[in-house]
Amino acid sequence: AEERKAQEIAAMKEEAGQRVRNSAVRAAEQSTEKLAARWKELAEALKLNEEGLKLYRKGKLNAAASQIESALDKYEEAVVKFNAAAKTKALDIIFNSFIMVIAAFIEQEAFDEAQKAIDYAKGHFPNKTDAFTEAKRMIVDNDYSTNYEDRYLVQLNQDLIENNIMEHSEGY
């Protein structure tokens, strides 16, 4: 009888251990899925941003060739991409893209378009109001500053981006 009881206890311990192992495996799988989802989200945001940057660069080339209307069209298309990218993940690199296109609009005196870009960007980057306030000042004063981009572009750090993703993933 004691041997049977010892076997039952051993079986219960084994079953409890298996439940703990299964639970740990499930938790690890969920954590991995969340991390993969974050990386996928980041990749999508960066892809959209890159598409926007290609349009921005085409716009800059058009502006250099005095094809201003075409340049403005490309800038507007770029804003759409940057907005979609920021909706996916509001990253500093996307903020920088907005700053560049806002500066390009103001430089071409396309103030309505600049204002629309500012409004989109403000919605995604509410903690960067100083950059948008300065852009609005340049619009109101019709005073484009060539150092606007230099003053407001954010220095990017790849390790910081990766650490940020890891930190946000571990809590889920």
N, CA, C and O of each residue as an XYZ file, in Angstrom:
688
protein
N       0.828     -1.192      0.000
C       0.000      0.000      0.000
C       0.873      1.257      0.000
O       0.579      2.240     -0.680
N       1.961      1.196      0.785
C       2.846      2.363      0.825
C       3.557      2.563     -0.495
O       3.765      3.689     -0.948
N       3.925      1.446     -1.105
C       4.605      1.541     -2.395
C       3.668      2.149     -3.437
O       4.081      2.961     -4.264
N       2.390      1.740     -3.382
C       1.391      2.276     -4.310
C       1.203      3.772     -4.076
O       1.120      4.554     -5.023
N       1.138      4.155     -2.814
C       0.989      5.572     -2.468
C       2.207      6.360     -2.943
O       2.056      7.471     -3.452
N       3.396      5.815     -2.790
C       4.624      6.470     -3.243
C       4.609      6.620     -4.763
O       5.057      7.634     -5.298
N       4.085      5.591     -5.459
C       3.985      5.668     -6.917
C       2.993      6.760     -7.337
O       3.227      7.491     -8.300
N       1.882      6.856     -6.596
C       0.883      7.893     -6.898
C       1.473      9.285     -6.692
O       1.258     10.189     -7.499
N       2.214      9.443     -5.607
C       2.849     10.738     -5.323
C       3.873     11.055     -6.401
O       3.950     12.191     -6.868
N       4.657     10.068     -6.800
C       5.653     10.271     -7.856
C       4.959     10.650     -9.163
O       5.428     11.528     -9.888
N       3.837      9.983     -9.463
C       3.084     10.284    -10.686
C       2.527     11.704    -10.624
O       2.545     12.427    -11.620
N       2.031     12.104     -9.447
C       1.489     13.462     -9.292
C       2.600     14.499     -9.454
O       2.394     15.544    -10.072
N       3.778     14.207     -8.896
C       4.909     15.131     -9.038
C       5.311     15.257    -10.505
O       5.577     16.353    -10.997
N       5.352     14.117    -11.192
C       5.717     14.124    -12.613
C       4.692     14.927    -13.419
O       5.052     15.712    -14.296
N       3.418     14.717    -13.109
C       2.345     15.442    -13.812
C       2.445     16.945    -13.544
O       2.285     17.751    -14.460
N       2.706     17.316    -12.302
C       2.856     18.734    -11.952
C       4.071     19.327    -12.663
O       4.016     20.447    -13.170
N       5.158     18.576    -12.696
C       6.360     19.039    -13.391
C       6.100     19.233    -14.875
O       6.574     20.197    -15.476
N       5.342     18.310    -15.465
C       5.018     18.418    -16.891
C       4.154     19.656    -17.142
O       4.347     20.359    -18.134
N       3.202     19.920    -16.242
C       2.354     21.118    -16.394
C       3.200     22.381    -16.339
O       2.984     23.309    -17.118
N       4.165     22.420    -15.420
C       5.054     23.579    -15.305
C       5.883     23.730    -16.577
O       6.035     24.836    -17.096
N       6.422     22.610    -17.082
C       7.208     22.664    -18.322
C       6.344     23.141    -19.491
O       6.775     23.982    -20.280
N       5.130     22.607    -19.601
C       4.223     23.020    -20.682
C       3.898     24.505    -20.582
O       3.850     25.215    -21.587
N       3.679     24.958    -19.361
C       3.375     26.374    -19.144
C       4.560     27.247    -19.544
O       4.384     28.295    -20.164
N       5.752     26.817    -19.192
C       6.956     27.582    -19.542
C       7.146     27.619    -21.056
O       7.519     28.650    -21.614
N       6.890     26.490    -21.718
C       7.016     26.442    -23.179
C       6.000     27.387    -23.817
O       6.336     28.134    -24.736
N       4.749     27.355    -23.327
C       3.713     28.261    -23.861
C       4.106     29.716    -23.659
O       3.942     30.535    -24.563
N       4.619     30.043    -22.491
C       5.031     31.426    -22.211
C       6.164     31.844    -23.142
O       6.166     32.964    -23.654
N       7.115     30.959    -23.361
C       8.231     31.272    -24.262
C       7.730     31.454    -25.693
O       8.181     32.355    -26.400
N       6.799     30.599    -26.118
C       6.247     30.719    -27.471
C       5.505     32.043    -27.635
O       5.639     32.714    -28.659
N       4.720     32.416    -26.618
C       3.980     33.681    -26.687
C       4.937     34.863    -26.734
O       4.726     35.809    -27.492
N       5.987     34.809    -25.923
C       6.975     35.886    -25.909
C       7.654     35.996    -27.272
O       7.864     37.097    -27.780
N       7.994     34.856    -27.858
C       8.628     34.835    -29.177
C       7.684     35.398    -30.233
O       8.106     36.156    -31.106
N       6.404     35.026    -30.153
C       5.416     35.539    -31.110
C       5.280     37.052    -30.989
O       5.196     37.757    -31.995
N       5.259     37.542    -29.763
C       5.134     38.993    -29.564
C       6.369     39.721    -30.088
O       6.259     40.779    -30.708
N       7.536     39.151    -29.836
C       8.767     39.751    -30.327
C       8.776     39.753    -31.855
O       9.149     40.749    -32.474
N       8.369     38.648    -32.455
C       8.308     38.566    -33.920
C       7.315     39.584    -34.469
O       7.567     40.207    -35.501
N       6.194     39.753    -33.789
C       5.194     40.732    -34.236
C       5.763     42.148    -34.170
O       5.511     42.959    -35.062
N       6.520     42.448    -33.129
C       7.135     43.781    -33.008
C       8.138     44.018    -34.138
O       8.172     45.095    -34.733
N       8.949     43.004    -34.425
C       9.926     43.150    -35.507
C       9.222     43.301    -36.850
O       9.660     44.075    -37.702
N       8.138     42.568    -37.038
C       7.375     42.669    -38.288
C       6.788     44.075    -38.421
O       6.823     44.674    -39.496
N       6.253     44.587    -37.324
C       5.699     45.947    -37.305
C       6.788     46.969    -37.635
O       6.572     47.890    -38.422
N       7.935     46.795    -37.032
C       9.064     47.688    -37.289
C       9.486     47.613    -38.758
O       9.720     48.639    -39.397
N       9.579     46.397    -39.282
C       9.976     46.220    -40.685
C       8.977     46.891    -41.621
O       9.374     47.516    -42.605
N       7.695     46.768    -41.325
C       6.668     47.396    -42.166
C       6.791     48.919    -42.116
O       6.706     49.585    -43.147
N       6.990     49.464    -40.925
C       7.143     50.920    -40.794
C       8.368     51.401    -41.567
O       8.308     52.419    -42.256
N       9.470     50.678    -41.455
C      10.695     51.073    -42.159
C      10.540     50.943    -43.670
O      11.082     51.751    -44.424
N       9.803     49.932    -44.111
C       9.560     49.752    -45.551
C       8.748     50.927    -46.093
O       9.090     51.493    -47.131
N       7.682     51.290    -45.396
C       6.866     52.432    -45.825
C       7.681     53.721    -45.814
O       7.566     54.544    -46.722
N       8.500     53.892    -44.787
C       9.344     55.079    -44.702
C      10.304     55.135    -45.887
O      10.498     56.196    -46.481
N      10.900     54.006    -46.228
C      11.839     53.969    -47.357
C      11.128     54.303    -48.665
O      11.684     55.001    -49.513
N       9.901     53.808    -48.834
C       9.125     54.154    -50.029
C       8.891     55.663    -50.082
O       8.980     56.281    -51.143
N       8.591     56.244    -48.923
C       8.409     57.692    -48.849
C       9.687     58.446    -49.161
O       9.657     59.471    -49.842
N      10.808     57.943    -48.667
C      12.091     58.604    -48.934
C      12.447     58.568    -50.419
O      13.027     59.520    -50.940
N      12.103     57.482    -51.097
C      12.345     57.410    -52.548
C      11.546     58.495    -53.262
O      12.055     59.157    -54.167
N      10.296     58.673    -52.853
C       9.467     59.729    -53.444
C      10.042     61.107    -53.124
O      10.082     61.984    -53.987
N      10.485     61.292    -51.886
C      11.095     62.557    -51.471
C      12.322     62.867    -52.336
O      12.490     63.988    -52.815
N      13.175     61.855    -52.527
C      14.383     62.062    -53.340
C      14.025     62.410    -54.789
O      14.676     63.254    -55.404
N      12.994     61.761    -55.331
C      12.539     62.109    -56.686
C      12.069     63.558    -56.713
O      12.336     64.289    -57.666
N      11.371     63.963    -55.664
C      10.926     65.349    -55.558
C      12.093     66.314    -55.527
O      12.061     67.350    -56.191
N      13.128     65.984    -54.761
C      14.314     66.848    -54.696
C      14.977     66.959    -56.074
O      15.416     68.039    -56.470
N      15.047     65.848    -56.793
C      15.617     65.879    -58.150
C      14.772     66.758    -59.072
O      15.305     67.537    -59.862
N      13.457     66.623    -58.960
C      12.565     67.453    -59.775
C      12.729     68.927    -59.427
O      12.744     69.781    -60.314
N      12.852     69.227    -58.131
C      13.030     70.621    -57.711
C      14.341     71.173    -58.270
O      14.398     72.319    -58.716
N      15.382     70.359    -58.244
C      16.680     70.795    -58.772
C      16.601     71.060    -60.276
O      17.337     71.888    -60.813
N      15.696     70.344    -60.944
C      15.519     70.530    -62.392
C      14.426     71.565    -62.689
O      13.934     71.654    -63.814
N      14.058     72.334    -61.678
C      13.028     73.379    -61.792
C      11.664     72.832    -62.207
O      10.860     73.551    -62.801
N      11.405     71.583    -61.901
C      10.085     70.984    -62.139
C       9.332     70.995    -60.806
O       9.113     69.956    -60.183
N       8.947     72.191    -60.397
C       8.431     72.403    -59.042
C       7.115     71.665    -58.793
O       6.963     71.024    -57.753
N       6.172     71.742    -59.715
C       4.884     71.058    -59.509
C       5.086     69.557    -59.332
O       4.475     68.934    -58.464
N       5.939     68.995    -60.155
C       6.234     67.566    -60.052
C       6.917     67.258    -58.718
O       6.637     66.237    -58.090
N       7.798     68.135    -58.300
C       8.480     67.958    -57.008
C       7.470     67.959    -55.871
O       7.521     67.108    -54.983
N       6.549     68.920    -55.905
C       5.548     69.011    -54.839
C       4.653     67.777    -54.823
O       4.271     67.295    -53.756
N       4.322     67.270    -56.004
C       3.516     66.045    -56.074
C       4.246     64.883    -55.399
O       3.642     64.117    -54.648
N       5.535     64.759    -55.669
C       6.325     63.681    -55.059
C       6.402     63.861    -53.545
O       6.310     62.888    -52.796
N       6.570     65.096    -53.098
C       6.609     65.357    -51.656
C       5.282     64.962    -51.004
O       5.260     64.371    -49.924
N       4.173     65.298    -51.678
C       2.863     64.943    -51.119
C       2.701     63.429    -51.041
O       2.177     62.911    -50.055
N       3.146     62.719    -52.072
C       3.089     61.258    -52.045
C       3.970     60.720    -50.917
O       3.618     59.742    -50.258
N       5.099     61.355    -50.705
C       6.003     60.938    -49.625
C       5.329     61.110    -48.269
O       5.459     60.248    -47.400
N       4.610     62.213    -48.079
C       3.917     62.458    -46.808
C       2.916     61.340    -46.529
O       2.782     60.894    -45.389
N       2.219     60.891    -47.560
C       1.260     59.792    -47.389
C       1.984     58.543    -46.870
O       1.495     57.865    -45.966
N       3.138     58.249    -47.444
C       3.922     57.082    -47.006
C       4.435     57.264    -45.577
O       4.367     56.340    -44.767
N       4.948     58.458    -45.272
C       5.459     58.714    -43.919
C       4.337     58.598    -42.892
O       4.539     58.066    -41.801
N       3.161     59.096    -43.245
C       2.016     59.017    -42.346
C       1.653     57.552    -42.087
O       1.417     57.161    -40.943
N       1.608     56.748    -43.145
C       1.302     55.322    -42.984
C       2.376     54.630    -42.145
O       2.065     53.788    -41.302
N       3.628     54.986    -42.375
C       4.728     54.394    -41.605
C       4.602     54.748    -40.129
O       4.768     53.887    -39.265
N       4.310     56.005    -39.841
C       4.203     56.449    -38.443
C       2.987     55.839    -37.760
O       3.010     55.603    -36.552
N       1.920     55.582    -38.523
C       0.756     54.898    -37.938
C       1.137     53.491    -37.510
O       0.634     52.979    -36.510
N       2.030     52.868    -38.272
C       2.489     51.522    -37.943
C       3.398     51.564    -36.721
O       3.235     50.772    -35.793
N       4.345     52.478    -36.724
C       5.295     52.609    -35.607
C       5.933     53.989    -35.687
O       6.640     54.288    -36.650
N       5.694     54.823    -34.698
C       6.231     56.193    -34.700
C       7.698     56.164    -34.262
O       8.010     56.235    -33.073
N       8.576     56.061    -35.240
C      10.016     55.963    -34.985
C      10.708     57.281    -35.292
O      10.216     58.080    -36.089
N      11.857     57.505    -34.654
C      12.632     58.724    -34.913
C      13.001     58.865    -36.385
O      13.020     59.976    -36.916
N      13.292     57.755    -37.042
C      13.676     57.829    -38.449
C      12.518     58.378    -39.292
O      12.744     59.078    -40.279
N      11.298     58.063    -38.906
C      10.127     58.572    -39.630
C       9.915     60.044    -39.287
O       9.537     60.833    -40.153
N      10.151     60.414    -38.044
C      10.110     61.829    -37.667
C      11.082     62.615    -38.542
O      10.739     63.678    -39.058
N      12.292     62.091    -38.710
C      13.288     62.756    -39.554
C      12.780     62.919    -40.982
O      13.008     63.950    -41.614
N      12.097     61.909    -41.481
C      11.551     61.989    -42.837
C      10.533     63.119    -42.934
O      10.521     63.873    -43.908
N       9.683     63.231    -41.925
C       8.718     64.334    -41.904
C       9.440     65.683    -41.897
O       9.062     66.596    -42.632
N      10.469     65.805    -41.074
C      11.213     67.068    -40.984
C      11.779     67.444    -42.351
O      11.704     68.603    -42.760
N      12.339     66.474    -43.051
C      12.936     66.759    -44.362
C      11.886     67.216    -45.368
O      12.119     68.161    -46.121
N      10.735     66.553    -45.386
C       9.714     66.923    -46.371
C       9.047     68.247    -45.986
O       8.689     69.027    -46.869
N       8.875     68.510    -44.711
C       8.328     69.805    -44.271
C       9.274     70.919    -44.716
O       8.836     71.941    -45.245
N      10.563     70.716    -44.499
C      11.556     71.715    -44.924
C      11.501     71.916    -46.435
O      11.600     73.046    -46.915
N      11.345     70.836    -47.182
C      11.284     70.941    -48.647
C      10.056     71.738    -49.087
O      10.145     72.566    -49.995
N       8.919     71.494    -48.452
C       7.709     72.264    -48.779
C       7.922     73.749    -48.488
O       7.604     74.601    -49.317
N       8.458     74.050    -47.317
C       8.656     75.452    -46.932
C       9.659     76.120    -47.864
O       9.474     77.273    -48.255
N      10.706     75.410    -48.214
C      11.705     75.955    -49.131
C      11.067     76.335    -50.472
O      11.460     77.322    -51.094
N      10.088     75.550    -50.907
C       9.399     75.830    -52.176
C       8.190     76.756    -51.988
O       7.443     77.013    -52.932
N       8.009     77.250    -50.761
C       6.889     78.119    -50.405
C       5.537     77.450    -50.643
O       4.556     78.113    -50.980
N       5.499     76.140    -50.465
C       4.255     75.367    -50.544
C       3.727     75.236    -49.114
O       3.780     74.170    -48.501
N       3.217     76.357    -48.611
C       2.893     76.451    -47.187
C       1.693     75.601    -46.776
O       1.694     75.039    -45.681
N       0.667     75.494    -47.627
C      -0.482     74.649    -47.281
C      -0.052     73.188    -47.149
O      -0.454     72.489    -46.218
N       0.768     72.746    -48.095
C       1.262     71.373    -48.054
C       2.146     71.151    -46.826
O       2.079     70.105    -46.181
N       2.962     72.135    -46.516
C       3.811     72.036    -45.324
C       2.948     71.913    -44.077
O       3.237     71.110    -43.190
N       1.890     72.711    -44.013
C       1.002     72.679    -42.852
C       0.332     71.313    -42.713
O       0.197     70.800    -41.602
N      -0.088     70.725    -43.826
C      -0.701     69.386    -43.770
C       0.302     68.365    -43.241
O      -0.036     67.525    -42.407
N       1.526     68.444    -43.727
C       2.566     67.518    -43.258
C       2.829     67.719    -41.763
O       3.001     66.752    -41.021
N       2.859     68.967    -41.336
C       3.056     69.274    -39.909
C       1.926     68.664    -39.086
O       2.164     68.054    -38.043
N       0.693     68.835    -39.566
C      -0.459     68.303    -38.829
C      -0.389     66.782    -38.691
O      -0.656     66.235    -37.621
N      -0.027     66.104    -39.783
C       0.140     64.648    -39.699
C       1.225     64.298    -38.685
O       1.020     63.463    -37.804
N       2.367     64.937    -38.817
C       3.511     64.619    -37.964
C       3.201     64.886    -36.490
O       3.571     64.097    -35.621
N       2.521     66.002    -36.212
C       2.182     66.334    -34.819
C       1.351     65.234    -34.179
O       1.503     64.942    -32.993
N       0.470     64.623    -34.968
C      -0.361     63.548    -34.437
C       0.445     62.324    -34.019
O       0.067     61.612    -33.089
N       1.540     62.089    -34.700
C       2.368     60.915    -34.406
C       3.489     61.216    -33.417
O       3.961     60.322    -32.714
N       3.909     62.463    -33.366
C       5.066     62.840    -32.538
C       4.711     64.042    -31.653
O       5.274     65.124    -31.822
N       3.781     63.854    -30.713
C       3.331     64.979    -29.881
C       4.419     65.543    -28.968
O       4.290     66.667    -28.482
N       5.471     64.794    -28.732
C       6.548     65.264    -27.850
C       7.618     66.056    -28.599
O       8.636     66.423    -28.014
N       7.400     66.317    -29.871
C       8.402     67.040    -30.670
C       7.832     68.371    -31.172
O       8.104     68.787    -32.298
N       7.052     69.018    -30.339
C       6.344     70.229    -30.760
C       7.275     71.373    -31.143
O       6.907     72.211    -31.966
N       8.468     71.425    -30.566
C       9.370     72.538    -30.891
C       9.708     72.562    -32.382
O       9.797     73.636    -32.978
N       9.896     71.402    -32.981
C      10.207     71.337    -34.418
C       9.031     71.841    -35.246
O       9.220     72.527    -36.251
N       7.823     71.499    -34.822
C       6.637     71.910    -35.581
C       6.326     73.388    -35.362
O       5.859     74.071    -36.274
N       6.584     73.874    -34.157
C       6.392     75.299    -33.871
C       7.331     76.138    -34.730
O       6.930     77.167    -35.273
N       8.575     75.700    -34.850
C       9.543     76.419    -35.683
C       9.135     76.377    -37.152
O       9.273     77.375    -37.860
N       8.638     75.243    -37.613
C       8.185     75.140    -39.010
C       7.020     76.098    -39.254
O       6.968     76.768    -40.286
N       6.097     76.161    -38.314
C       4.963     77.090    -38.459
C       5.450     78.537    -38.476
O       4.937     79.360    -39.235
N       6.438     78.844    -37.640
C       6.983     80.198    -37.627
C       7.579     80.541    -38.990
O       7.384     81.645    -39.497
N       8.300     79.598    -39.576
C       8.888     79.847    -40.897
C       7.793     80.081    -41.941
O       7.960     80.896    -42.849
N       6.682     79.370    -41.811
C       5.565     79.560    -42.748
C       4.974     80.955    -42.579
O       4.817     81.694    -43.551
N       4.651     81.307    -41.347
C       4.023     82.607    -41.067
C       4.925     83.757    -41.502
O       4.460     84.728    -42.099
N       6.209     83.642    -41.202
C       7.155     84.718    -41.527
C       7.710     84.613    -42.947
O       8.475     85.473    -43.383
N       7.321     83.557    -43.667
C       7.878     83.291    -44.996
C       9.404     83.404    -44.933
O      10.033     84.113    -45.719
N       9.966     82.681    -43.971
C      11.392     82.797    -43.656
C      11.991     81.403    -43.532
O      12.135     80.880    -42.428
N      12.342     80.802    -44.671
C      12.929     79.463    -44.660
C      14.342     79.519    -44.093
O      15.171     80.318    -44.527
N      14.597     78.662    -43.124
C      15.919     78.588    -42.502
C      16.633     77.337    -43.004
O      16.135     76.222    -42.852
N      17.789     77.532    -43.594
C      18.528     76.396    -44.149
C      19.043     75.446    -43.072
O      19.393     74.307    -43.379
N      19.096     75.888    -41.829
C      19.580     74.983    -40.778
C      18.435     74.319    -40.008
O      18.679     73.670    -38.991
N      17.197     74.470    -40.474
C      16.047     73.849    -39.807
C      16.243     72.338    -39.655
O      16.070     71.786    -38.568
N      16.601     71.686    -40.747
C      16.790     70.234    -40.687
C      17.904     69.864    -39.710
O      17.746     68.948    -38.903
N      19.014     70.568    -39.782
C      20.139     70.263    -38.892
C      19.750     70.387    -37.426
O      20.218     69.618    -36.585
N      18.899     71.352    -37.123
C      18.509     71.586    -35.727
C      17.547     70.529    -35.205
O      17.567     70.212    -34.015
N      16.702     69.977    -36.078
C      15.634     69.116    -35.571
C      15.737     67.645    -35.951
O      14.977     66.829    -35.427
N      16.641     67.285    -36.834
C      16.799     65.860    -37.138
C      17.322     65.136    -35.901
O      18.221     65.627    -35.218
N      16.760     63.982    -35.625
C      17.134     63.195    -34.456
C      18.290     62.273    -34.830
O      18.255     61.603    -35.862
N      19.314     62.248    -33.977
C      20.417     61.310    -34.195
C      19.894     59.895    -33.944
O      19.271     59.631    -32.916
N      20.148     59.006    -34.874
C      19.627     57.650    -34.765
C      20.696     56.715    -34.221
O      21.879     56.846    -34.535
N      20.259     55.777    -33.404
C      21.157     54.808    -32.796
C      20.524     53.430    -32.955
O      19.510     53.146    -32.318
N      21.098     52.575    -33.789
C      20.523     51.258    -34.084
C      20.381     50.409    -32.824
O      19.366     49.733    -32.652
N      21.377     50.431    -31.942
C      21.293     49.639    -30.717
C      20.124     50.096    -29.859
O      19.433     49.273    -29.257
N      19.901     51.392    -29.799
C      18.795     51.933    -29.021
C      17.465     51.438    -29.577
O      16.566     51.080    -28.816
N      17.338     51.419    -30.897
C      16.105     50.937    -31.531
C      15.870     49.475    -31.154
O      14.764     49.104    -30.760
N      16.904     48.651    -31.272
C      16.764     47.231    -30.957
C      16.439     47.018    -29.480
O      15.588     46.191    -29.153
N      17.096     47.745    -28.592
C      16.817     47.618    -27.160
C      15.389     48.025    -26.847
O      14.728     47.403    -26.015
N      14.915     49.064    -27.509
C      13.554     49.534    -27.309
C      12.552     48.444    -27.687
O      11.570     48.231    -26.976
N      12.792     47.770    -28.779
C      11.898     46.691    -29.208
C      11.919     45.561    -28.184
O      10.871     45.032    -27.815
N      13.104     45.198    -27.732
C      13.223     44.108    -26.763
C      12.511     44.464    -25.457
O      11.798     43.633    -24.895
N      12.697     45.680    -24.978
C      12.061     46.105    -23.730
C      10.548     46.045    -23.840
O       9.873     45.584    -22.921
N      10.017     46.508    -24.956
C       8.568     46.530    -25.121
C       7.997     45.138    -25.345
O       6.805     44.917    -25.128
N       8.815     44.214    -25.767
C       8.338     42.861    -26.041
C       8.318     42.001    -24.785
O       7.458     41.132    -24.647
N       9.251     42.229    -23.871
C       9.371     41.367    -22.704
C       8.193     41.495    -21.756
O       7.886     40.552    -21.027
N       7.532     42.630    -21.749
C       6.429     42.837    -20.822
C       5.133     42.190    -21.260
O       4.129     42.267    -20.552
N       5.142     41.554    -22.415
C       3.882     41.006    -22.929
C       3.859     39.502    -22.894
O       2.869     38.890    -23.293
